[in-house]
């Protein structure tokens, strides 16, 4: 299965499928297009079925692109694999996640 980024509404997106080092390159143009929109964006990762560190990296890059334009990316529904990568990488503050 490949990964997809769907626009749900103005400023709302859904990341779906297998978001891995193999699929992120195909996602990148969609993410660049979404990041070109100024303001606050919200990304749901509820539909992510598989993720690796490339998934975390591409979301961080989206955050950086938006930040340069004065915007913010809020991320919801992170799968456990991504939460573990974020915790191991000490990125909880970047993703605003509280670790128990």
N, C-alpha and C positions, 0 to 999 in steps of 0.2 A: 504494500500500500504506500502511496506517496503522501506527502504533506501538502496542506492547502491553507491559505489564509483567506478567510471570507469576511467581507464587510457586511455587518449585520444592520448597521444604522450609522448615522453621522457620528464619527469618532468611536464606534464600537466594532470590534473585530473578534473573530474566532479562529484560533489556531487548531488545526485538526490533522489527524493521521500520525504517521511516523516521522518525527522531527529529529533527524539524525545527521551525522556528517555526510551521509549520502544524499539526503533530500534538501538540506539547507541551501545549497547553491541554486536550486530551482525556486525556492521561496524568496531569495534575496531581492529580485526585482519587485515582487509584490510588497515586500516590507519597505523598500525604498520609496515606492509610490505612496504607501500609507503614511510613512514618516514625513513626507513632503507637506502633509496637511498640518497647519499650525494648531496649537491648543492642546487640550487634554485628550488623550486617547485611552480607551479601556480595552484590554486584551483578555479574552477568556481562553484558558488552556484546557477546558473541560474535555474537548474532543481529541486531545493528544493521547494516542494509544501506545506510543513508544517514544522515548526521549533519551538523548545523551548530552554530553557537555556542549555540543554544537547548538542545541536548542537553547541552552542558557546563554551562550555567547551571542547568538543572533538577537535575542531579546535585549541583552545589554546594549548591543550596537543600536538597536531601534531606540532605546532610551536615550542614548548619546545623540543620535540624530535629532530627536525631538527637543532635547535639552538645548542644543545649539540654536534652535528656532524659538526658544522660550516656552516650549511645551513640556508635557509630562506624559509618561506611559504608566498606567495603572494595570497591574497584572492580577488576574483572579484564577482560581481553580487550578493551581499548579499540581501536576501529578507528583506522586511520591518520588519518582526517579529524579525529577527536577528539584524538588525540595531537598533531597539528599545531596545533590551536586552543589546546590547553593549553600547548604550548611557546611559541607566539607571545604568549600572554597571561601568560606567566611564572607559571604555576600548577602547575609540576611538584611543588613541595613539598606542595601541597594534595592532589594525587593520588598522591603518593609514587612518582613516575616519575623514573628516571634517564635523562638525555639523553646520548646518545653523542657 
